[in-house]
Amino acid sequence: MDGKVAVVAIGGNSLIKDKQHRTVPDQFNATRETCVHIAGMIEQGWNVVITHGNGPQVGFILLRSEMASHVLHDVPLDSCGADTQGAIGYMIQQSLYNEFSKRGIDRAAVTVVTQVAVDANDPAFQRPSKPIGPFYDKEKAMMFKEDQGWDVVEDSGRGWRRVVPSPLPQRIVERDAIKGLVDRGFVVIGVGGGGIPVIEENGQLKGVAAVIDKDYASSLLATSIGAELLLISTAVERVALNFGKPNQQWLDRMTLAETRRYLEEGHFAPGSMEPKIRAIMGFLERGGKKALITSPECIERALAGETGTWIVP
């Protein structure tokens, strides 16, 4: 199919606005709003692959699973990833179908439940650091550690949580399927939640209890399908230096070298902006043409150069 390909990574706020709006109908409403702007992008001639986070949704499944553990088997983490890819993909597919129908766009969206291969020897497996699921008191956390072999940590005074490894993505297993669908004009939803982490042993894949950073996976997907643009949508309209301080300075554009310098100077907070910046740097270093960070509602304006932060080689 003719047209430029963009990978659009939608953040948690595209699905859950705040703590008061977490139900499935609430998530549908938030998804519909985001899909209006993605449809606008498609109308401008972009072929789009959509990726998304799934942290809260996986947390809900784990909590449900635990609360029902006296009557039902629990759900392994890799299956939680698959479940949420399907459920969130469905919301995006339906929202885009309805939006395309309103605009007279002759396109279809499809979700690819995506496995992402990681290295079994990734050092992250020795240092689990990604908190998942609900908070517990110390006694209960230690019980899970004993019974289930969980790694648990005290999380900033709010209680104890399970932590799992966050290995780097190495290969998008369903890459050829995604690329084939994009080439035929489908809008693809893929690598949801960073993809289901799998390791390969003697040519066989096996799911592991881990979480892949969705921005790193989106960056790898963008490279492997030859996308021209990596667009990361997040809670802010633009990237800032000295974020939240009196001398805060919004950025319209950065080169790769400037981005690297700002990162080294500590301008991008770990756990929020830093992984997004590192994901973009990886994409540009591997030959990507350009990247954009903005909020979902600003996507069309940012593409027109009116807002957002562009990062270029």
C-alpha atoms as one frame of an Amber mdcrd trajectory, in Angstrom:
protein
   0.000   0.000   0.000   1.207   3.503  -0.797   1.587   6.027   1.997   3.902
   6.647   4.901   3.883   4.222   7.813   3.756   5.474  11.402   3.838   3.492
  14.629   1.620   5.291  17.154   2.232   4.254  20.779  -0.710   5.268  22.948
  -0.058   5.678  26.671  -2.152   4.689  29.654  -4.021   8.019  29.682  -5.426
   7.130  26.235  -7.318   4.289  27.933  -7.769   5.365  31.569  -8.133   9.085
  32.238  -7.807   8.923  36.033  -8.563   6.759  39.106 -12.277   7.689  38.952
 -12.651   6.412  35.354 -11.334   2.852  35.247 -14.385   0.756  34.320 -14.633
  -0.851  30.897 -17.206   1.738  29.657 -14.849   4.489  30.902 -11.961   2.891
  29.023 -14.125   2.651  25.896 -14.931   6.374  26.127 -11.244   7.285  26.454
 -10.323   4.957  23.574 -13.009   6.512  21.324 -11.591   9.994  21.968  -8.054
   8.875  21.090  -9.278   7.060  17.954 -10.869  10.276  16.641  -7.344  11.747
  16.429  -5.816   8.582  14.976  -8.533   8.555  12.282  -7.624  12.187  11.562
  -4.028  11.079  11.052  -5.133   8.276   8.704  -7.234  10.808   6.777  -4.003
  12.791   6.275  -2.551   9.797   4.403  -0.683   7.889   7.093  -0.726   4.090
   7.382  -0.866   3.471  11.106   0.212   0.679  13.427  -1.115   1.267  16.943
   0.629   0.013  20.081  -0.628   0.525  23.631   0.118   0.090  27.314  -1.739
  -2.431  29.497  -0.343  -1.957  33.038  -3.563  -1.161  34.921  -5.553  -3.767
  32.948  -3.042  -6.515  33.818  -3.212  -5.332  37.448  -7.025  -5.728  37.401
  -6.765  -9.305  36.044  -4.159 -10.246  38.667  -6.307  -8.837  41.473  -9.437
 -10.606  40.178  -7.468 -13.817  39.807  -6.163 -13.558  43.369  -9.588 -12.758
  44.839 -11.085 -15.761  43.015  -8.186 -18.094  43.866 -10.319 -20.177  46.256
 -12.587 -21.202  43.349 -10.453 -20.885  40.191  -6.907 -21.387  38.903  -4.754
 -18.242  38.734  -3.793 -16.513  35.461  -0.074 -16.508  34.566   1.419 -13.149
  33.643   2.007 -14.013  29.968  -1.674 -14.988  29.627  -2.667 -11.667  31.264
  -0.712  -9.970  28.481  -2.566 -11.953  25.813  -5.954 -11.282  27.460  -5.378
  -7.528  27.594  -4.061  -7.384  24.014  -7.343  -8.925  22.897  -9.611  -6.769
  25.064  -7.852  -3.456  24.376  -7.467  -4.353  20.691 -11.233  -4.932  20.531
 -11.905  -1.460  21.992  -9.580   0.185  19.464 -10.958  -1.871  16.538 -14.557
  -0.980  17.339 -13.769   2.695  17.977 -11.915   2.967  14.656 -14.652   1.066
  12.775 -17.232   3.563  14.004 -14.989   6.568  13.337 -14.122   5.337   9.802
 -17.822   4.790   9.134 -18.607   8.405  10.197 -15.852   9.803   7.962 -16.406
   7.529   4.972 -12.910   6.013   5.294 -12.688   2.600   3.605 -10.253   0.921
   6.020 -10.366  -1.893   8.558  -8.503  -2.329  11.853  -7.216  -5.670  13.091
  -5.436  -6.767  16.282  -2.445  -9.096  16.161  -1.827 -10.807  19.509   1.935
 -10.332  19.513   4.757 -12.301  21.120   8.088 -10.547  21.608  11.230 -12.621
  22.045  13.606 -11.634  24.839  17.025 -13.006  25.773  16.854 -15.625  28.547
  20.251 -14.287  29.705  19.095 -10.651  29.867  20.491  -9.205  33.137  16.963
  -7.963  33.953  16.064 -11.544  34.949  18.582 -11.265  37.813  17.150  -7.886
  38.913  13.329  -7.854  38.824  12.308  -4.182  39.009   8.913  -3.665  37.359
   6.065  -3.415  39.933   2.834  -5.160  38.894  -0.518  -5.851  40.481  -1.977
  -4.545  43.763  -0.328  -3.309  46.966  -0.083  -5.651  49.975   0.895  -5.337
  53.596   4.294  -6.817  54.432   2.900 -10.025  55.971   0.857 -10.927  52.879
   3.700  -9.978  50.514   6.062 -12.288  52.388   3.492 -15.052  52.215   3.370
 -14.745  48.405   7.158 -14.688  48.310   7.229 -17.938  50.257   4.327 -19.740
  48.532   4.632 -18.483  44.948   8.299 -17.540  44.739   7.478 -13.888  43.982
  10.027 -11.095  44.202   8.474  -8.337  46.343   9.581  -4.818  47.244   8.331
  -1.990  49.413   6.971   0.645  46.995   7.550   4.273  48.109   5.699   3.996
  51.438   2.454   2.798  49.806   2.842  -0.896  50.620   4.500  -3.975  49.165
   4.243  -5.092  45.539   5.337  -7.919  43.319   8.172  -7.008  40.933   9.046
  -8.841  37.715  11.917  -8.548  35.227  11.714  -6.030  32.375  14.005  -7.485
  29.682  14.778  -5.678  26.419  12.803  -6.753  23.336  14.929  -8.621  20.761
  12.521  -9.731  18.038   8.847  -9.211  17.170   7.703 -12.797  16.530   4.646
 -11.792  14.427   6.581  -9.094  12.524   5.864 -10.579   9.068   2.130 -10.832
   9.760   2.004  -7.195  10.927   4.033  -5.972   7.924   1.878  -8.000   5.507
  -1.328  -6.534   6.936   0.045  -2.965   6.827   1.118  -3.453   3.186  -2.453
  -4.513   2.378  -3.894  -1.370   3.953  -5.062  -2.656   7.336  -4.684  -0.524
  10.450  -2.893  -2.925  12.798  -2.955  -2.959  16.604   0.163  -4.843  17.743
   2.758  -5.404  20.506   0.124  -4.420  23.087   1.664  -3.826  26.511   5.115
  -4.288  24.981   4.164  -7.719  23.649   3.947 -11.075  25.418   7.520 -11.841
  26.533   8.730 -15.211  25.274  12.089 -16.952  25.275  13.281 -19.401  22.654
  14.702 -22.788  23.650  15.757 -25.224  20.894  13.544 -23.414  18.398  10.503
 -23.524  20.715   8.868 -20.453  22.273   7.842 -20.294  25.925   6.130 -17.467
  27.823   7.941 -15.903  30.794   6.759 -13.877  33.804   8.125 -10.502  32.744
   6.998  -7.144  31.339   8.566  -5.510  28.277   8.566  -1.706  28.155   5.913
  -0.800  25.563   7.909   2.136  24.168  10.999  -0.032  23.576   8.834  -2.671
  21.869   7.112   0.021  19.768  10.523   1.373  18.749  11.728  -2.101  17.717
   8.495  -2.708  15.775   8.866   0.656  13.990  12.409  -0.290  12.944  11.535
  -3.823  11.872   8.639  -2.794   9.587  10.540   0.215   8.196   8.193   2.872
   9.624   9.023   6.471   8.803   7.603   7.935  12.029   7.464   6.802  15.654
   4.784   8.815  17.466   4.584   8.405  21.240   1.402   9.851  22.696   1.515
  10.648  26.384   0.000  12.887  29.081   1.856  16.040  27.947   1.556  18.069
  24.752   5.321  18.634  24.479   8.581  17.606  26.142  10.176  20.091  28.563
  13.563  20.749  30.091  13.463  21.292  33.889   9.927  19.838  33.873   7.722
  21.171  36.683  10.344  23.696  37.847  10.148  27.515  37.647  12.657  27.504
  34.759  10.700  24.894  32.750  11.286  25.242  29.012   9.098  23.578  26.350
  10.876  22.011  23.378   9.512  22.062  19.816  12.370  20.136  18.237  15.523
  18.270  19.262  18.270  16.568  17.313  19.488  13.149  18.404  22.699  14.705
  19.786  20.738  17.304  21.811  18.384  14.594  23.098  21.347  12.516  24.266
  22.836  15.535  26.051  19.554  16.439  27.809  19.156  12.795  28.884  22.667
  12.766  30.384  21.880  16.034  32.193  18.924  14.296  33.879  16.045  16.230
  32.296  13.878  13.172  31.621  12.398  11.423  34.653  13.055   7.670  34.985
   9.836   5.684  34.688   7.994   8.443  32.806   9.737  10.422  30.044  13.105
   8.646  30.077  12.011   5.317  28.503  10.107   7.216  25.799  13.224   9.253
  24.980  15.459   6.164  24.977  12.984   4.312  22.733  13.027   7.202  20.257
  16.829   7.448  20.350  17.034   3.729  19.528  14.640   4.163  16.593  16.630
   7.096  15.142  19.992   5.385  15.732  18.727   2.383  13.758  17.853   4.588
  10.772  14.376   5.917  11.654  13.578   9.255  10.004  11.694  11.165  12.711
   9.809  10.858  15.978   7.139  12.890  17.717   5.954  13.128  21.329   2.576
  14.730  22.062  -0.776  14.094  23.772  -3.554  12.106  22.036  -5.797  15.134
  21.495  -2.938  17.078  19.870  -1.911  14.441  17.304  -3.260  16.203  14.188
  -2.012  19.638  15.273   1.412  18.206  16.122   1.683  16.522  12.703   0.933
  19.926  11.191   3.861  21.382  13.181   1.696  23.469  15.545   2.655  21.677
  18.772   4.400  18.532  20.051   8.136  17.842  20.249   9.829  16.534  17.087
  13.039  14.530  17.451  15.161  14.118  14.329  18.534  12.512  13.488
